[in-house]
Amino acid sequence: MLEGLTEPTWFDYPNTIASETSWDAAVLAAGCAIDAAESGAFALVRPPGHHAPPAGAMGFCLINNVAVAVRHMQAEHGIRKIAIVDFDVHHGNGTQDIFMGDDSVLYASLHQEGIYPGTGSRGEGDDTTVNVPLRPGCGDGEWVHAFERCVEPAVSRFAPELVLVSAGFDAHEDEDIYLVDMHVTADGFRELARRCAALGPRVAAVLEGGYNLETLPRLVAATLDGFGAGSTTAG
């Protein structure tokens, strides 16, 4: 459907519109996610992906980039167990739905409770789903504590061969998004990235949310610093 568009079309009003050029952009974004997964890079792409369900588009997302990268790494590189860690302020409902019932992929999400898309409650999903909804007003300490308490043990037990990070920056203190009330700083994202990198032998990331163009470059830089030496960008 995306490939055949000849004019702007709403998929998820008022959040997701696509046009005749969107297919090319979405395929390039998914391809960059594959490249990042193969090379241990950070794919700086738009459109984002984690709201896109198995068939459809929503929440600015047309193709689920990190899911495409997961399936590529499993099919083409023989990687059996992959963990996705998502620290976008919004729950990645699409990613959760795609891998529901698939015990080869663990999905762990930190996000603000009670906002778009309305999913991601604690206990939602299956044995390889870890949702950690956070109350409004949380900052670095609460996010890192939740990561340490909930995400790290689950991923460690899962023992992934590859960790892919859905890196959203809309929990930053200078973002201005409807109903979002989070206060994570560059240091907080650096620490989250450092902890992600320690969860498996290989790590890569794909950009999700983050819409303040003045702060986004330094937040990406802080995250790359957290991932450690050798981290690069693709996109």
N, CA, C and O of each residue as an XYZ file, in Angstrom:
940
protein
N       0.819     -1.195      0.000
C       0.000      0.000      0.000
C       0.867      1.265      0.000
O       0.599      2.214     -0.736
N       1.895      1.261      0.826
C       2.808      2.417      0.868
C       3.464      2.647     -0.488
O       3.556      3.778     -0.966
N       3.914      1.567     -1.094
C       4.628      1.683     -2.366
C       3.733      2.246     -3.464
O       4.221      2.885     -4.396
N       2.433      2.011     -3.360
C       1.529      2.434     -4.418
C       0.892      3.792     -4.217
O       0.064      4.198     -5.033
N       1.244      4.510     -3.162
C       0.616      5.810     -2.908
C       0.958      6.820     -3.995
O       2.092      6.880     -4.471
N      -0.032      7.607     -4.378
C       0.185      8.686     -5.356
C      -0.170     10.042     -4.784
O      -0.005     11.058     -5.460
N      -0.658     10.080     -3.545
C      -0.996     11.341     -2.888
C      -0.969     11.131     -1.380
O      -1.022      9.992     -0.915
N      -0.887     12.216     -0.607
C      -0.873     12.067      0.858
C      -2.095     11.314      1.369
O      -3.226     11.588      0.967
N      -1.845     10.355      2.267
C      -2.891      9.480      2.778
C      -2.724      9.304      4.285
O      -1.623      9.034      4.765
N      -3.806      9.457      5.020
C      -3.764      9.250      6.465
C      -3.865      7.760      6.776
O      -4.716      7.057      6.232
N      -2.981      7.289      7.660
C      -3.056      5.929      8.161
C      -3.578      5.901      9.591
O      -4.272      4.967      9.991
N      -3.241      6.925     10.351
C      -3.567      6.967     11.782
C      -3.768      8.434     12.152
O      -2.880      9.065     12.723
N      -4.946      8.972     11.820
C      -5.205     10.398     12.032
C      -5.255     10.713     13.532
O      -5.901      9.976     14.277
N      -4.591     11.786     14.005
C      -3.834     12.778     13.243
C      -2.319     12.583     13.335
O      -1.563     13.547     13.206
N      -1.872     11.352     13.556
C      -0.454     11.115     13.824
C       0.366     10.610     12.644
O       1.570     10.863     12.587
N      -0.243      9.912     11.714
C       0.557      9.217     10.712
C       0.012      9.447      9.315
O      -1.063      8.966      8.957
N       0.776     10.190      8.541
C       0.430     10.437      7.149
C       1.585      9.961      6.279
O       2.744     10.041      6.685
N       1.278      9.475      5.102
C       2.307      9.038      4.162
C       1.970      9.584      2.781
O       0.812      9.877      2.483
N       2.995      9.716      1.943
C       2.811     10.260      0.597
C       3.550      9.389     -0.403
O       4.021      8.301     -0.068
N       3.648      9.876     -1.630
C       4.259      9.080     -2.694
C       5.761      8.868     -2.494
O       6.344      8.004     -3.149
N       6.400      9.631     -1.609
C       7.836      9.438     -1.348
C       8.109      8.655     -0.069
O       9.262      8.358      0.242
N       7.062      8.321      0.669
C       7.254      7.709      1.983
C       7.819      6.290      1.901
O       8.589      5.877      2.768
N       7.439      5.549      0.866
C       7.943      4.177      0.737
C       9.464      4.166      0.651
O      10.122      3.377      1.329
N      10.023      5.040     -0.181
C      11.480      5.098     -0.311
C      12.129      5.450      1.019
O      13.128      4.843      1.403
N      11.563      6.431      1.725
C      12.131      6.842      3.013
C      12.054      5.706      4.026
O      13.007      5.464      4.767
N      10.916      5.009      4.056
C      10.734      3.934      5.028
C      11.665      2.759      4.749
O      12.203      2.162      5.681
N      11.859      2.424      3.487
C      12.751      1.314      3.142
C      14.207      1.671      3.458
O      14.971      0.829      3.929
N      14.579      2.912      3.196
C      15.931      3.351      3.560
C      16.145      3.294      5.072
O      17.209      2.886      5.537
N      15.136      3.700      5.833
C      15.250      3.642      7.293
C      15.413      2.204      7.775
O      16.266      1.924      8.617
N      14.605      1.298      7.247
C      14.719     -0.105      7.638
C      16.070     -0.681      7.219
O      16.666     -1.474      7.948
N      16.548     -0.279      6.047
C      17.862     -0.736      5.595
C      18.984     -0.241      6.482
O      19.938     -0.972      6.750
N      18.876      1.008      6.944
C      19.880      1.529      7.872
C      19.842      0.780      9.199
O      20.883      0.576      9.825
N      18.649      0.367      9.634
C      18.547     -0.425     10.856
C      19.263     -1.764     10.686
O      19.946     -2.226     11.600
N      19.107     -2.382      9.525
C      19.833     -3.626      9.232
C      21.346     -3.382      9.274
O      22.090     -4.149      9.885
N      21.784     -2.317      8.625
C      23.208     -1.994      8.595
C      23.752     -1.778     10.003
O      24.848     -2.233     10.330
N      22.980     -1.079     10.834
C      23.404     -0.834     12.208
C      23.521     -2.138     12.988
O      24.484     -2.336     13.729
N      22.539     -3.031     12.823
C      22.575     -4.306     13.534
C      23.777     -5.145     13.119
O      24.378     -5.835     13.943
N      24.121     -5.082     11.847
C      25.265     -5.857     11.355
C      26.595     -5.281     11.826
O      27.547     -6.026     12.058
N      26.665     -3.965     11.967
C      27.956     -3.318     12.223
C      28.111     -2.760     13.629
O      29.173     -2.236     13.964
N      27.086     -2.858     14.452
C      27.170     -2.308     15.796
C      27.077     -0.799     15.821
O      27.758     -0.142     16.609
N      26.231     -0.240     14.955
C      26.123      1.210     14.819
C      24.799      1.705     15.394
O      23.991      0.930     15.905
N      24.604      3.004     15.297
C      23.373      3.667     15.712
C      22.723      4.208     14.441
O      23.271      5.104     13.799
N      21.559      3.670     14.074
C      20.870      4.111     12.864
C      20.055      5.366     13.162
O      19.055      5.315     13.879
N      20.494      6.489     12.604
C      19.800      7.767     12.789
C      18.829      7.941     11.636
O      19.192      8.447     10.574
N      17.593      7.517     11.854
C      16.648      7.408     10.746
C      15.316      8.070     11.085
O      14.960      8.230     12.252
N      14.618      8.435     10.072
C      13.208      8.791     10.099
C      12.590      8.203      8.830
O      13.241      8.222      7.786
N      11.372      7.688      8.875
C      10.483      7.660     10.027
C      10.915      6.628     11.068
O      11.632      5.677     10.756
N      10.463      6.831     12.326
C      10.740      5.838     13.368
C       9.916      4.584     13.118
O       9.267      4.473     12.078
N       9.930      3.632     14.058
C       9.281      2.373     13.735
C       8.512      1.662     14.820
O       7.681      0.814     14.498
N       8.741      1.958     16.106
C       8.298      1.011     17.138
C       6.786      0.956     17.365
O       6.308      0.059     18.059
N       6.020      1.896     16.794
C       4.558      1.796     16.876
C       3.953      0.992     15.721
O       2.788      0.600     15.789
N       4.722      0.744     14.674
C       4.174      0.060     13.498
C       3.898     -1.409     13.818
O       4.821     -2.141     14.175
N       2.640     -1.853     13.696
C       2.290     -3.248     13.973
C       2.676     -4.149     12.808
O       3.249     -3.666     11.831
N       2.375     -5.457     12.883
C       2.773     -6.364     11.805
C       2.282     -5.947     10.420
O       2.988     -6.143      9.431
N       1.084     -5.378     10.339
C       0.572     -4.910      9.050
C      -0.188     -3.610      9.297
O      -1.336     -3.629      9.741
N       0.453     -2.492      9.010
C      -0.189     -1.215      9.247
C       0.819     -0.162      9.645
O       2.020     -0.423      9.715
N       0.313      1.039      9.907
C       1.156      2.159     10.288
C       0.444      2.962     11.354
O      -0.775      3.120     11.305
N       1.205      3.478     12.331
C       0.619      4.342     13.347
C       1.729      5.067     14.087
O       2.889      4.656     14.049
N       1.361      6.149     14.759
C       2.302      6.854     15.620
C       3.557      7.332     14.925
O       4.649      7.182     15.473
N       3.439      7.908     13.727
C       4.557      8.378     12.897
C       5.332      7.232     12.240
O       6.239      7.485     11.447
N       4.996      5.982     12.553
C       5.801      4.834     12.138
C       5.151      4.100     10.969
O       3.965      3.774     11.017
N       5.926      3.845      9.924
C       5.431      3.168      8.725
C       5.892      1.716      8.657
O       5.098      0.825      8.356
N       7.158      1.479      8.931
C       7.728      0.131      8.976
C       8.451      0.003     10.311
O       9.120      0.941     10.746
N       8.324     -1.135     10.956
C       8.982     -1.322     12.246
C      10.450     -1.661     12.012
O      10.811     -2.818     11.797
N      11.285     -0.628     12.058
C      12.699     -0.764     11.674
C      13.444     -1.791     12.517
O      14.175     -2.623     11.980
N      13.264     -1.738     13.826
C      14.012     -2.660     14.676
C      13.544     -4.096     14.462
O      14.346     -5.025     14.561
N      12.252     -4.292     14.169
C      11.754     -5.652     13.903
C      12.342     -6.206     12.613
O      12.693     -7.384     12.545
N      12.451     -5.360     11.586
C      13.084     -5.783     10.337
C      14.532     -6.205     10.600
O      14.992     -7.220     10.077
N      15.245     -5.421     11.411
C      16.635     -5.744     11.725
C      16.741     -7.068     12.474
O      17.648     -7.858     12.215
N      15.819     -7.311     13.399
C      15.815     -8.577     14.137
C      15.670     -9.753     13.186
O      16.462    -10.694     13.233
N      14.665     -9.703     12.324
C      14.423    -10.827     11.424
C      15.579    -11.029     10.445
O      15.911    -12.161     10.092
N      16.191     -9.923     10.008
C      17.353    -10.038      9.126
C      18.505    -10.754      9.840
O      19.122    -11.662      9.283
N      18.784    -10.338     11.068
C      19.909    -10.932     11.794
C      19.655    -12.413     12.081
O      20.589    -13.215     12.088
N      18.410    -12.769     12.314
C      18.097    -14.182     12.545
C      18.193    -14.997     11.253
O      18.743    -16.098     11.244
N      17.654    -14.446     10.171
C      17.602    -15.205      8.919
C      18.942    -15.250      8.199
O      19.311    -16.284      7.641
N      19.665    -14.151      8.204
C      20.884    -14.049      7.391
C      22.170    -14.290      8.182
O      23.206    -14.595      7.591
N      22.118    -14.157      9.498
C      23.344    -14.290     10.292
C      23.239    -15.376     11.360
O      24.182    -15.588     12.122
N      22.109    -16.058     11.418
C      21.983    -17.186     12.326
C      21.960    -16.828     13.799
O      22.221    -17.683     14.646
N      21.657    -15.593     14.117
C      21.559    -15.195     15.526
C      20.199    -15.646     16.049
O      19.159    -15.273     15.505
N      20.216    -16.436     17.086
C      18.970    -17.055     17.546
C      18.211    -16.183     18.543
O      16.997    -16.015     18.420
N      18.918    -15.627     19.532
C      18.239    -14.897     20.606
C      18.634    -13.424     20.579
O      19.814    -13.084     20.668
N      17.641    -12.564     20.458
C      17.864    -11.120     20.380
C      16.965    -10.429     21.400
O      15.779    -10.740     21.512
N      17.540     -9.497     22.135
C      16.765     -8.673     23.069
C      16.612     -7.271     22.490
O      17.572     -6.688     21.987
N      15.404     -6.739     22.567
C      15.133     -5.349     22.190
C      14.861     -4.584     23.469
O      13.978     -4.950     24.245
N      15.616     -3.527     23.687
C      15.404     -2.645     24.838
C      14.939     -1.298     24.307
O      15.624     -0.674     23.497
N      13.794     -0.857     24.756
C      13.128      0.339     24.227
C      12.999      1.361     25.345
O      12.279      1.131     26.317
N      13.706      2.513     25.214
C      13.532      3.545     26.241
C      12.919      4.831     25.689
O      13.143      5.912     26.235
N      12.155      4.716     24.621
C      11.313      5.818     24.175
C      10.256      6.085     25.248
O       9.847      5.170     25.961
N       9.816      7.343     25.360
C       8.832      7.670     26.399
C       7.473      7.024     26.134
O       6.670      6.866     27.053
N       7.213      6.649     24.873
C       5.973      5.969     24.516
C       6.226      4.473     24.361
O       7.288      4.061     23.894
N       5.262      3.676     24.748
C       5.395      2.223     24.636
C       5.427      1.795     23.173
O       4.657      2.299     22.355
N       6.315      0.869     22.850
C       6.434      0.356     21.481
C       5.453     -0.774     21.226
O       5.835     -1.941     21.140
N       4.193     -0.412     21.109
C       3.141     -1.412     20.950
C       3.329     -2.283     19.710
O       3.027     -3.476     19.735
N       3.823     -1.692     18.634
C       4.025     -2.454     17.409
C       5.065     -3.538     17.583
O       4.862     -4.676     17.158
N       6.183     -3.191     18.209
C       7.239     -4.171     18.444
C       6.735     -5.290     19.349
O       6.997     -6.467     19.100
N       6.016     -4.917     20.389
C       5.458     -5.933     21.279
C       4.548     -6.885     20.513
O       4.643     -8.101     20.682
N       3.671     -6.349     19.678
C       2.727     -7.194     18.941
C       3.432     -8.120     17.956
O       3.051     -9.281     17.805
N       4.462     -7.600     17.287
C       5.164     -8.400     16.281
C       5.799     -9.640     16.899
O       5.773    -10.714     16.298
N       6.368     -9.502     18.089
C       7.123    -10.611     18.671
C       6.358    -11.363     19.762
O       6.925    -12.204     20.459
N       5.072    -11.057     19.903
C       4.260    -11.785     20.876
C       4.240    -13.267     20.530
O       3.935    -13.641     19.397
N       4.562    -14.102     21.496
C       4.569    -15.544     21.271
C       5.845    -16.076     20.654
O       5.937    -17.271     20.370
N       6.830    -15.221     20.440
C       8.111    -15.631     19.853
C       9.163    -15.647     20.951
O       9.619    -14.589     21.385
N       9.551    -16.824     21.402
C      10.472    -16.896     22.532
C      11.927    -16.681     22.138
O      12.819    -16.823     22.974
N      12.181    -16.337     20.860
C      13.545    -16.021     20.438
C      13.852    -14.535     20.570
O      14.995    -14.116     20.381
N      12.832    -13.732     20.896
C      13.007    -12.281     21.008
C      12.404    -11.799     22.321
O      11.223    -12.021     22.589
N      13.214    -11.144     23.129
C      12.737    -10.506     24.351
C      12.515     -9.028     24.072
O      13.389     -8.362     23.517
N      11.350     -8.511     24.453
C      11.072     -7.081     24.314
C      10.908     -6.474     25.696
O      10.047     -6.897     26.468
N      11.743     -5.472     26.012
C      11.691     -4.776     27.294
C      11.536     -3.285     27.044
O      12.303     -2.697     26.282
N      10.547     -2.671     27.682
C      10.243     -1.261     27.432
C      10.107     -0.478     28.726
O       9.365     -0.867     29.629
N      10.832      0.631     28.804
C      10.607      1.666     29.813
C       9.838      2.792     29.141
O      10.223      3.237     28.060
N       8.758      3.262     29.757
C       7.947      4.292     29.130
C       7.054      4.963     30.176
O       6.873      4.437     31.274
N       6.508      6.109     29.833
C       5.585      6.778     30.734
C       4.218      6.110     30.672
O       3.715      5.804     29.591
N       3.628      5.890     31.827
C       2.313      5.253     31.872
C       1.214      6.247     31.480
O       1.344      7.453     31.693
N       0.143      5.723     30.912
C      -1.061      6.505     30.710
C      -1.070      7.449     29.529
O      -1.960      8.294     29.435
N      -0.105      7.337     28.617
C      -0.080      8.199     27.437
C      -0.154      7.333     26.177
O      -0.244      6.108     26.259
N      -0.115      7.986     25.006
C      -0.141      7.272     23.723
C       0.899      6.150     23.721
O       2.022      6.373     24.173
N       0.573      4.974     23.239
C      -0.667      4.540     22.582
C      -1.659      3.851     23.512
O      -2.613      3.229     23.047
N      -1.442      3.957     24.816
C      -2.362      3.367     25.773
C      -2.076      1.927     26.119
O      -2.887      1.281     26.783
N      -0.944      1.406     25.688
C      -0.551      0.024     25.975
C       0.678      0.030     26.876
O       1.178      1.090     27.252
N       1.159     -1.163     27.217
C       2.401     -1.272     27.970
C       2.240     -1.338     29.466
O       3.151     -0.959     30.203
N       1.092     -1.815     29.938
C       0.913     -1.955     31.382
C       1.778     -3.098     31.904
O       2.150     -4.006     31.160
N       2.083     -3.035     33.169
C       2.898     -4.076     33.785
C       2.180     -5.422     33.704
O       1.002     -5.521     34.050
N       2.878     -6.443     33.254
C       2.282     -7.764     33.111
C       1.649     -8.013     31.764
O       1.260     -9.143     31.469
N       1.533     -6.982     30.933
C       0.972     -7.157     29.592
C       1.954     -7.939     28.731
O       3.166     -7.757     28.849
N       1.443     -8.801     27.869
C       2.321     -9.554     26.979
C       2.525    -10.976     27.454
O       1.687    -11.546     28.152
N       3.676    -11.545     27.055
C       3.952    -12.941     27.383
C       5.233    -13.048     28.194
O       5.691    -12.062     28.771
N       5.819    -14.252     28.242
C       6.991    -14.481     29.086
C       8.229    -13.740     28.604
O       9.161    -13.534     29.381
N       8.257    -13.337     27.340
C       9.410    -12.585     26.836
C       9.030    -11.130     26.561
O       9.563    -10.502     25.646
N       8.107    -10.604     27.359
C       7.734     -9.191     27.313
C       7.921     -8.604     28.703
O       7.414     -9.146     29.685
N       8.650     -7.493     28.786
C       8.883     -6.827     30.065
C       8.489     -5.367     29.915
O       9.230     -4.581     29.325
N       7.340     -5.004     30.440
C       6.886     -3.623     30.396
C       7.105     -2.960     31.753
O       6.729     -3.494     32.797
N       7.725     -1.779     31.707
C       8.015     -1.043     32.933
C       7.436      0.367     32.799
O       8.164      1.298     32.452
N       6.139      0.537     33.069
C       5.546      1.867     32.992
C       5.990      2.726     34.177
O       6.004      2.267     35.319
N       6.349      3.968     33.892
C       6.831      4.893     34.914
C       5.842      6.033     35.089
O       5.241      6.492     34.118
N       5.671      6.484     36.303
C       4.740      7.570     36.572
C       5.294      8.885     36.013
O       6.507      9.023     35.856
N       4.431      9.837     35.717
C       4.905     11.146     35.227
C       5.834     11.805     36.241
O       5.715     11.600     37.449
N       6.752     12.597     35.718
C       7.643     13.373     36.573
C       8.958     12.725     36.901
O       9.762     13.306     37.630
N       9.206     11.530     36.384
C      10.451     10.828     36.708
C      11.643     11.419     35.964
O      11.508     11.959     34.865
N      12.809     11.305     36.588
C      14.052     11.762     35.989
C      15.072     10.647     35.914
O      14.717      9.468     35.927
N      16.342     11.020     35.835
C      17.413     10.044     35.643
C      17.381      8.927     36.679
O      17.463      7.748     36.334
N      17.261      9.300     37.943
C      17.337      8.309     39.006
C      16.276      7.239     38.893
O      16.567      6.051     39.032
N      15.044      7.656     38.641
C      13.951      6.695     38.534
C      14.088      5.807     37.297
O      13.824      4.606     37.360
N      14.498      6.395     36.181
C      14.665      5.599     34.958
C      15.788      4.575     35.117
O      15.632      3.412     34.744
N      16.907      5.006     35.664
C      18.030      4.073     35.826
C      17.699      3.001     36.854
O      18.057      1.837     36.676
N      17.020      3.388     37.923
C      16.634      2.404     38.938
C      15.687      1.365     38.352
O      15.845      0.170     38.602
N      14.707      1.811     37.575
C      13.775      0.870     36.946
C      14.505     -0.052     35.979
O      14.204     -1.244     35.908
N      15.451      0.487     35.243
C      16.245     -0.333     34.321
C      17.014     -1.398     35.099
O      17.026     -2.570     34.721
N      17.652     -0.980     36.186
C      18.449     -1.897     36.994
C      17.578     -2.967     37.649
O      17.979     -4.128     37.733
N      16.393     -2.582     38.111
C      15.543     -3.484     38.872
C      14.759     -4.445     37.983
O      14.550     -5.602     38.347
N      14.324     -3.963     36.812
C      13.404     -4.763     35.988
C      14.005     -5.272     34.682
O      13.823     -6.434     34.319
N      14.721     -4.398     33.978
C      15.208     -4.757     32.647
C      16.450     -5.633     32.725
O      16.519     -6.673     32.071
N      17.431     -5.220     33.520
C      18.694     -5.959     33.577
C      18.510     -7.424     33.976
O      19.066     -8.299     33.311
N      17.757     -7.726     35.028
C      17.609     -9.149     35.384
C      16.918     -9.965     34.290
O      17.313    -11.099     34.020
N      15.896     -9.397     33.666
C      15.161    -10.127     32.628
C      16.035    -10.407     31.421
O      16.028    -11.518     30.890
N      16.789     -9.403     30.983
C      17.640     -9.600     29.818
C      18.797    -10.547     30.153
O      19.175    -11.379     29.328
N      19.350    -10.426     31.341
C      20.443    -11.321     31.740
C      19.993    -12.776     31.750
O      20.724    -13.659     31.300
N      18.787    -13.027     32.264
C      18.265    -14.399     32.245
C      18.049    -14.892     30.822
O      18.262    -16.069     30.532
N      17.634    -14.016     29.952
C      17.376    -14.379     28.556
C      18.665    -14.696     27.808
O      18.662    -15.523     26.897
N      19.772    -14.045     28.183
C      21.096    -14.275     27.595
C      21.108    -14.081     26.076
O      21.355    -15.033     25.337
N      20.843    -12.860     25.602
C      20.790    -12.626     24.157
C      22.172    -12.642     23.520
O      23.177    -12.354     24.169
N      22.201    -12.981     22.251
C      23.431    -12.875     21.468
C      23.608    -11.479     20.901
O      24.716    -11.088     20.533
N      22.517    -10.727     20.831
C      22.530     -9.368     20.294
C      21.477     -8.556     21.027
O      20.367     -9.030     21.272
N      21.840     -7.313     21.379
C      20.893     -6.375     21.978
C      20.663     -5.238     20.991
O      21.611     -4.570     20.579
N      19.410     -5.018     20.611
C      19.044     -3.894     19.761
C      18.258     -2.895     20.609
O      17.321     -3.268     21.314
N      18.641     -1.647     20.534
C      18.035     -0.605     21.355
C      17.126      0.274     20.496
O      17.568      0.862     19.509
N      15.861      0.355     20.880
C      14.967      1.365     20.317
C      15.164      2.629     21.144
O      14.583      2.790     22.217
N      15.994      3.516     20.619
C      16.454      4.675     21.388
C      15.595      5.898     21.076
O      15.776      6.561     20.055
N      14.669      6.178     21.968
C      13.863      7.384     21.856
C      14.312      8.403     22.874
O      14.693      8.041     23.987
N      14.274      9.672     22.512
C      14.762     10.732     23.398
C      13.662     11.696     23.818
O      13.942     12.800     24.284
N      12.402     11.275     23.652
C      11.298     12.152     24.006
C      10.969     12.131     25.496
O      10.009     12.774     25.921
N      11.757     11.398     26.306
C      11.668     11.516     27.760
C      12.596     12.609     28.286
O      12.694     12.807     29.497
N      13.281     13.321     27.383
C      14.211     14.366     27.805
C      13.472     15.533     28.442
O      12.322     15.816     28.106
N      14.141     16.198     29.356
C      13.524     17.287     30.121
C      13.114     18.474     29.256
O      12.262     19.259     29.673
N      13.690     18.633     28.066
C      13.362     19.772     27.209
C      12.422     19.428     26.057
O      12.208     20.257     25.173
N      11.863     18.228     26.051
C      10.860     17.896     25.042
C       9.512     18.518     25.434
O       9.213     18.693     26.615
N       8.719     18.842     24.430
C       7.395     19.434     24.668
C       6.370     18.651     23.853
O       6.059     19.005     22.716
N       5.851     17.585     24.452
C       4.932     16.675     23.776
C       3.688     16.516     24.645
O       3.779     16.470     25.872
N       2.552     16.435     24.013
C       1.271     16.343     24.716
C       1.276     15.218     25.754
O       1.512     14.056     25.422
N       1.014     15.576     27.004
C       0.882     14.681     28.154
C       2.192     14.071     28.633
O       2.204     13.396     29.662
N       3.289     14.285     27.926
C       4.573     13.736     28.367
C       5.147     14.606     29.476
O       5.220     15.827     29.342
N       5.552     13.976     30.564
C       6.135     14.678     31.699
C       7.265     13.829     32.254
O       7.097     13.113     33.242
N       8.417     13.919     31.606
C       9.613     13.210     32.043
C      10.805     14.165     32.026
O      10.790     15.171     31.316
N      11.837     13.847     32.810
C      12.933     14.788     33.011
C      14.298     14.100     32.929
O      15.189     14.369     33.735
N      14.448     13.220     31.954
C      15.731     12.549     31.736
C      16.698     13.535     31.090
O      16.297     14.332     30.242
N      17.960     13.485     31.483
C      18.997     14.365     30.954
C      19.936     13.584     30.041
O      19.802     12.371     29.877
N      20.888     14.303     29.453
C      21.895     13.630     28.624
C      22.668     12.592     29.430
O      22.988     11.519     28.918
N      22.966     12.903     30.682
C      23.664     11.934     31.532
C      22.817     10.687     31.758
O      23.343      9.576     31.826
N      21.504     10.874     31.873
C      20.624      9.727     32.042
C      20.629      8.825     30.834
O      20.700      7.604     30.971
N      20.555      9.408     29.644
C      20.602      8.596     28.428
C      21.963      7.924     28.270
O      22.043      6.789     27.799
N      23.020      8.610     28.657
C      24.358      8.000     28.601
C      24.409      6.753     29.487
O      24.953      5.722     29.091
N      23.840      6.858     30.678
C      23.863      5.727     31.604
C      22.970      4.587     31.117
O      23.343      3.420     31.239
N      21.806      4.906     30.572
C      20.955      3.859     30.004
C      21.670      3.122     28.875
O      21.594      1.897     28.781
N      22.362      3.869     28.024
C      23.109      3.255     26.928
C      24.235      2.375     27.454
O      24.465      1.278     26.944
N      24.935      2.858     28.476
C      26.025      2.064     29.055
C      25.501      0.738     29.595
O      26.133     -0.306     29.436
N      24.350      0.795     30.229
C      23.777     -0.420     30.781
C      23.262     -1.348     29.674
O      23.362     -2.570     29.790
N      22.713     -0.766     28.606
C      22.294     -1.593     27.463
C      23.475     -2.343     26.873
O      23.374     -3.531     26.565
N      24.596     -1.649     26.715
C      25.775     -2.250     26.101
C      26.332     -3.398     26.929
O      27.005     -4.280     26.396
N      26.055     -3.391     28.232
C      26.566     -4.441     29.109
C      25.680     -5.681     29.119
O      26.021     -6.672     29.765
N      24.553     -5.644     28.418
C      23.581     -6.730     28.494
C      23.845     -7.870     27.515
O      23.221     -8.926     27.622
N      24.745     -7.680     26.574
C      25.013     -8.734     25.596
C      26.351     -8.526     24.927
O      26.978     -7.483     25.110
N      26.801     -9.502     24.152
C      28.113     -9.378     23.500
C      28.132     -8.370     22.362
O      29.200     -7.892     21.981
N      26.958     -8.035     21.810
C      26.866     -7.080     20.709
C      25.685     -6.156     20.965
O      24.660     -6.586     21.493
N      25.826     -4.882     20.590
C      24.738     -3.926     20.763
C      24.674     -2.999     19.558
O      25.704     -2.630     18.994
N      23.475     -2.629     19.170
C      23.249     -1.631     18.128
C      21.970     -0.890     18.491
O      21.221     -1.326     19.365
N      21.721      0.227     17.821
C      20.566      1.051     18.182
C      19.904      1.624     16.945
O      20.523      1.785     15.893
N      18.608      1.930     17.109
C      17.813      2.569     16.062
C      17.066      3.732     16.697
O      16.462      3.578     17.758
N      17.104      4.885     16.060
C      16.419      6.068     16.588
C      14.906      5.887     16.512
O      14.368      5.444     15.497
N      14.232      6.238     17.605
C      12.770      6.266     17.633
C      12.336      7.726     17.795
O      12.537      8.528     16.883
N      11.746      8.083     18.941
C      11.294      9.452     19.151
C      12.416     10.392     19.546
O      13.576     10.000     19.671
N      12.031     11.655     19.740
C      12.985     12.711     20.054
C      12.823     13.804     19.022
O      13.284     13.661     17.890
N      12.169     14.906     19.398
C      11.710     15.865     18.397
C      12.218     17.280     18.622
O      11.868     18.191     17.872
N      13.034     17.474     19.640
C      13.668     18.760     19.867
C      14.998     18.760     19.118
O      15.970     18.146     19.557
N      15.027     19.451     17.991
C      16.211     19.383     17.129
C      17.417     20.097     17.724
O      18.540     19.892     17.263
N      17.210     20.926     18.732
C      18.342     21.576     19.395
C      19.042     20.617     20.354
O      20.264     20.665     20.487
N      18.298     19.760     21.013
C      18.905     18.860     21.994
C      19.254     17.490     21.421
O      20.135     16.814     21.951
N      18.589     17.068     20.356
C      18.759     15.708     19.849
C      20.211     15.356     19.511
O      20.653     14.263     19.866
N      20.977     16.231     18.840
C      22.363     15.849     18.524
C      23.202     15.522     19.756
O      23.966     14.558     19.733
N      23.080     16.295     20.821
C      23.903     15.992     21.996
C      23.391     14.771     22.764
O      24.166     14.092     23.437
N      22.100     14.493     22.665
C      21.586     13.286     23.308
C      22.057     12.043     22.572
O      22.407     11.042     23.199
N      22.068     12.100     21.241
C      22.620     10.993     20.461
C      24.104     10.813     20.779
O      24.577      9.688     20.942
N      24.839     11.929     20.867
C      26.268     11.849     21.189
C      26.492     11.233     22.569
O      27.402     10.423     22.746
N      25.672     11.609     23.540
C      25.796     11.037     24.883
C      25.512      9.540     24.865
O      26.175      8.768     25.557
N      24.524      9.133     24.070
C      24.174      7.720     23.968
C      25.299      6.926     23.316
O      25.641      5.836     23.775
N      25.869      7.466     22.256
C      27.017      6.808     21.618
C      28.168      6.672     22.598
O      28.857      5.652     22.617
N      28.379      7.702     23.415
C      29.416      7.642     24.436
C      29.126      6.520     25.420
O      30.040      5.811     25.843
N      27.867      6.355     25.786
C      27.495      5.284     26.689
C      27.701      3.899     26.108
O      28.075      2.965     26.816
N      27.450      3.774     24.797
C      27.670      2.486     24.143
C      29.146      2.108     24.109
O      29.475      0.922     24.075
N      30.045      3.101     24.118
C      31.468      2.812     24.233
C      32.229      3.038     22.955
O      31.661      3.383     21.919
N      33.520      2.838     23.046
C      34.435      3.059     21.922
C      34.048      2.173     20.766
O      33.657      1.019     20.940
N      34.163      2.738     19.583
C      33.857      1.985     18.364
C      32.460      2.187     17.857
O      32.138      1.741     16.756
N      31.599      2.857     18.635
C      30.243      3.107     18.182
C      30.244      4.096     17.029
O      30.990      5.075     17.045
N      29.421      3.846     16.042
C      29.319      4.716     14.872
C      27.852      4.964     14.572
O      26.969      4.394     15.214
N      27.604      5.810     13.599
C      26.239      6.083     13.178
C      26.023      5.634     11.739
O      26.957      5.591     10.938
N      24.787      5.304     11.428
C      24.390      4.969     10.062
C      23.105      5.706      9.777
O      22.232      5.785     10.641
N      22.972      6.252      8.570
C      21.719      6.930      8.249
C      21.990      8.295      7.629
O      21.052      9.016      7.291
